[in-house]
């Protein structure tokens, strides 16, 4: 769980970048940053996860990554009990 300060920072990043022409930031901490040429780098928690061909593929990758993280957290929660 994120602290209130982290949530506030993510909201401010989201609001700052929501009207940009290229790239985007989500409210939960993902960022798609324009890279060399047409590629878009997907960043989460300070780590570059992948370079996608365009913003649509970045959106798809982020949706898939969210599901993967959710499954892993559920699996780890079950093994700790």
C-alpha positions in Angstrom: 0.0 0.0 0.0 1.2 3.5 -0.9 1.6 6.2 1.7 -0.5 9.3 1.5 2.6 11.3 0.4 3.2 8.8 -2.5 -0.4 9.0 -3.5 -0.3 12.7 -3.6 2.9 12.7 -5.7 1.3 10.3 -8.2 -1.8 12.4 -8.5 0.3 15.5 -9.1 2.4 13.7 -11.8 -0.8 12.4 -13.4 -2.4 15.9 -13.5 0.8 17.5 -14.8 1.2 15.0 -17.7 -2.5 14.3 -18.6 -2.6 16.8 -21.5 0.7 16.0 -23.2 0.9 15.1 -26.9 3.1 12.1 -26.4 3.4 9.8 -23.4 1.2 9.5 -20.4 1.2 8.8 -16.6 -1.4 6.7 -14.8 -2.7 7.3 -11.3 -1.2 4.1 -10.0 2.3 4.9 -11.0 2.9 3.7 -14.5 4.5 6.1 -17.0 4.9 5.8 -20.8 7.8 8.0 -21.8 8.6 8.8 -25.4 11.9 7.3 -26.4 14.1 7.5 -29.5 12.0 7.7 -32.6 8.4 6.4 -32.1 9.0 3.9 -29.3 7.6 4.4 -25.8 9.3 3.2 -22.6 7.0 1.9 -19.9 8.3 2.7 -16.3 6.8 1.5 -13.0 8.3 2.2 -9.6 11.5 3.6 -11.2 12.2 0.6 -13.3 11.9 0.5 -17.1 9.7 -2.5 -17.8 9.6 -2.5 -21.6 9.9 -0.4 -24.8 6.7 -0.5 -26.8 6.1 0.4 -30.4 3.3 3.0 -29.6 1.1 4.3 -26.9 -1.7 1.7 -27.6 0.7 -1.2 -27.1 1.9 0.5 -23.9 -1.6 0.7 -22.6 -2.1 -3.0 -23.4 1.2 -3.9 -21.7 0.3 -1.9 -18.6 -3.1 -3.6 -18.3 -1.5 -7.0 -18.6 1.2 -6.1 -16.1 -1.4 -5.0 -13.6 -3.1 -8.4 -13.8 0.3 -10.1 -13.4 1.1 -8.1 -10.3 -2.4 -8.7 -8.8 -2.0 -12.5 -9.3 1.4 -12.5 -7.8 0.3 -10.6 -4.7 -2.7 -12.9 -4.2 -0.4 -15.9 -4.6 2.1 -14.5 -2.1 -0.7 -13.6 0.3 -2.0 -17.2 0.3 1.4 -18.8 1.0 2.1 -16.5 4.0 -1.0 -17.6 5.9 
